Structure formats: C-alpha cells, structure tokens
Amino acid sequence: MAASDNILLTIYSPEKVILEKMVCKVTLPGSKGSFMVLKDHAPLISSLEAGRIVFVSGGMTENVEIESGFVEIAFNKVIVCAEL
C-alpha cells in the first residue's frame, strides 16, 4: 500500500501515550465483535473489550493487548483510549 493509504493510529492509556504510528490497517476487539479499519473508514465510536489491537505498518504486523476501552474513528485517524 502507498503511504497515502495510511491512517494515524494513536493508543492512550490513563498513564501515557502507548503508540502513535501511521498504519495501513488496524483490527480492533469491538464489544460486538472484531472489526477492521482501513483508509476512509466511516466515522465511528465503539467500546472495546479485552483482546488485541492488531495493526500493520511497513509490512510488519504488530499488536497491543488491552483489557477494555473505546475507539473514535474519523478523518483517517483511529484514537484508542484503553486499559492495558
């Protein structure tokens, strides 16, 4: 994917910023099931359950384990507030 296909993923915990990175896709553990976010995703706010946030950046797949949280998706930004 081209750099223009990237979205900004930011993950916050109550204590600090865990991650701020340009990614090409991110999969989140939503309360109603896992869902994927790509560039130009519709605006959305969702609660998150325990699980993994999995994202791809530079061809590498990485993940962050969370206990709970919520996500806001808008304007090619994914902002996660989570308990780790």
C-alpha positions in Angstrom: 0.0 0.0 0.0 1.2 3.5 -0.7 2.0 5.9 2.1 -1.2 7.9 1.1 -3.2 4.8 2.1 -2.1 5.1 5.7 -4.1 6.1 8.8 -2.9 7.5 12.1 -3.3 5.1 15.0 -2.9 6.6 18.5 -3.3 4.4 21.6 -3.6 6.1 25.0 -3.7 4.5 28.5 -4.7 6.6 31.5 -0.9 7.0 32.3 0.7 7.7 28.9 0.6 7.6 25.1 1.3 3.9 24.2 1.6 4.3 20.5 1.4 6.9 17.7 2.1 5.4 14.3 1.0 5.5 10.7 -0.5 2.2 9.8 -2.2 0.8 6.7 -4.9 -1.2 8.7 -5.9 -1.9 12.2 -8.1 -4.6 13.7 -9.9 -3.8 17.0 -11.7 -6.0 19.5 -15.1 -4.3 19.5 -17.8 -5.2 22.0 -20.0 -6.6 19.2 -17.0 -8.4 17.6 -13.7 -7.7 16.0 -13.6 -5.1 13.1 -11.0 -3.7 10.7 -10.3 -0.1 9.9 -8.8 1.0 6.6 -8.3 4.4 5.0 -11.5 6.4 4.6 -13.5 4.4 7.1 -16.8 5.9 8.1 -16.8 7.9 11.4 -17.5 5.6 14.3 -17.3 5.4 18.1 -17.2 2.0 19.7 -16.5 0.3 23.0 -13.7 -2.2 23.1 -13.3 -5.5 25.1 -10.3 -7.4 26.2 -8.2 -8.6 23.3 -5.6 -7.5 20.8 -5.3 -4.4 18.7 -3.5 -5.7 15.6 -2.0 -3.3 13.1 0.2 -3.4 10.0 2.9 -0.8 9.4 5.7 -1.0 6.9 4.7 -4.6 6.1 5.1 -5.7 9.7 2.2 -6.9 11.8 2.3 -5.7 15.5 -0.2 -5.8 18.3 -1.1 -4.3 21.7 -3.1 -6.2 24.3 -5.9 -4.3 26.0 -8.4 -5.1 28.8 -11.1 -2.6 27.8 -11.6 0.8 26.2 -13.2 2.7 23.4 -12.2 4.0 20.0 -13.1 7.0 17.9 -12.6 6.8 14.1 -12.8 9.9 11.9 -10.8 11.6 9.1 -8.3 8.7 8.8 -7.4 8.8 12.5 -8.0 6.0 14.9 -7.9 7.1 18.5 -8.0 4.4 21.2 -8.3 5.0 25.0 -7.6 1.7 26.7 -6.8 0.0 29.9 -3.9 -2.3 29.4 
